[in-house]
Amino acid sequence: MWGALLRRGGRGPGCLRGLASGGPPWSQVVSEAEKIVGYPTSFMSLRCLLSDELSNIAMQVRKLVGTKHPLLDTARQRSLAEITELIHTAFLVHRGIVNIGELKSCDGPLKDMQFGNKMAVLSGDFLLANACTSLAQLQNTKVVELISSAIGDLVQGIYYENSKSSEENCLTDDICISTWKEQAFLSHSALLAKSCQAAMELAKHSAEIQDMAFQYGKHMSMSHKLHSDLQPFVKESSTDTMAFSLNSAPAVLHQEFLGREAWIKQIREAQGKGNIMDYKKLQGAIKAGKGVTSAIDLCRFHGNRALAALERFPPSEARAALANIVYAVTRFP
């Protein structure tokens, strides 16, 4: 229904109240977006390896105003969307580095792990270097500043995640949902939000339009992060209990409602011999509280903020595709 309204251009403020009604599946949304762009979202054919569906949203934002990239005719000039994907992929590869100190003999030969770490570092650095080179070739100081600051945000967010993680993921920090939002923005939303803003800068649009693009990227990616955190708690067909981070949004919200001491008690009760976590037991405790429903509400809140930002752009296939992405990440079984 929402997709049909967008294609007809029949949008209004009241149309933002409908996220709970659902939308097209994520795979269909990505496929439709690819048709508008004209090529697959993963230009490096890494989707099957890294499941990188968000890589081309910056290009979609540029399509909103029907502009063309001024450097596409230059030999091997990559677009801003491709630069964004390179940076995102580089950090995904770097996240694959294994902590050698935590390895056990059953995990495999140590030399193989060390070799894998070296390859992850070199591969990630290679992708990041290529992204920085292409970024400089855009010859736009503000765009370089925006994307460079996004890289800094990513580093800060990932460093915070790694420095606060415990060995067995059994204890968590006493953080509130506002702190979770700050961390999620740094490690998951900053790159997309600033890439969307940079796309509008390249298209020489006003500061107000650039801010709307930033708001869309920020809130859409926050919805995506919340949707991802919620999957272990909302999937109905899965027979196996999925392991989840105790710093995920549902767990953080559950802790806020329950209280720190009671939350730690639930974690201890879910620990078996050798501090092995019984995720099924802990999952049941979280689902019995208010954390899951509150996380779903928060996901849809950010989705509505993203849709509100899209209202500032004229109706088009690109705007419909961007709205459908929001619907896809705010629908739950």
Buried (B, 14 or more C-beta within 10 A) or exposed (E): EBBEBBEEEEBEEEBBEBBEEBBBEBEEBBEBBBEBBEEBBBBBEBBEEBEBBBBBBBBBBBBBBEBEBBBEEEEEBBBBBBBBBBBBBBBBBBEBBBEEEEBEEEEEEEEEBEEBBEEBBEBBEEBBEBBBEBBEBBEBEEBBEBBEEBBEBBBBBBEBBEEEBEEEBBEBBEBEBEBBBEBBBBBBBBBBBBBBBBBBBBBEBEEEBBBBBBBBBBBBBBBBBBBBBBBBBBBEEEEEBEEBBBBBBBBBBBBBEBEEEBBBEBBEEBBEEEEEBEBEBBBBBBBEBBBBEBBBEBBBBBBBBBBBBBBBBEBBBBBBBBBBBBBBBBBBE
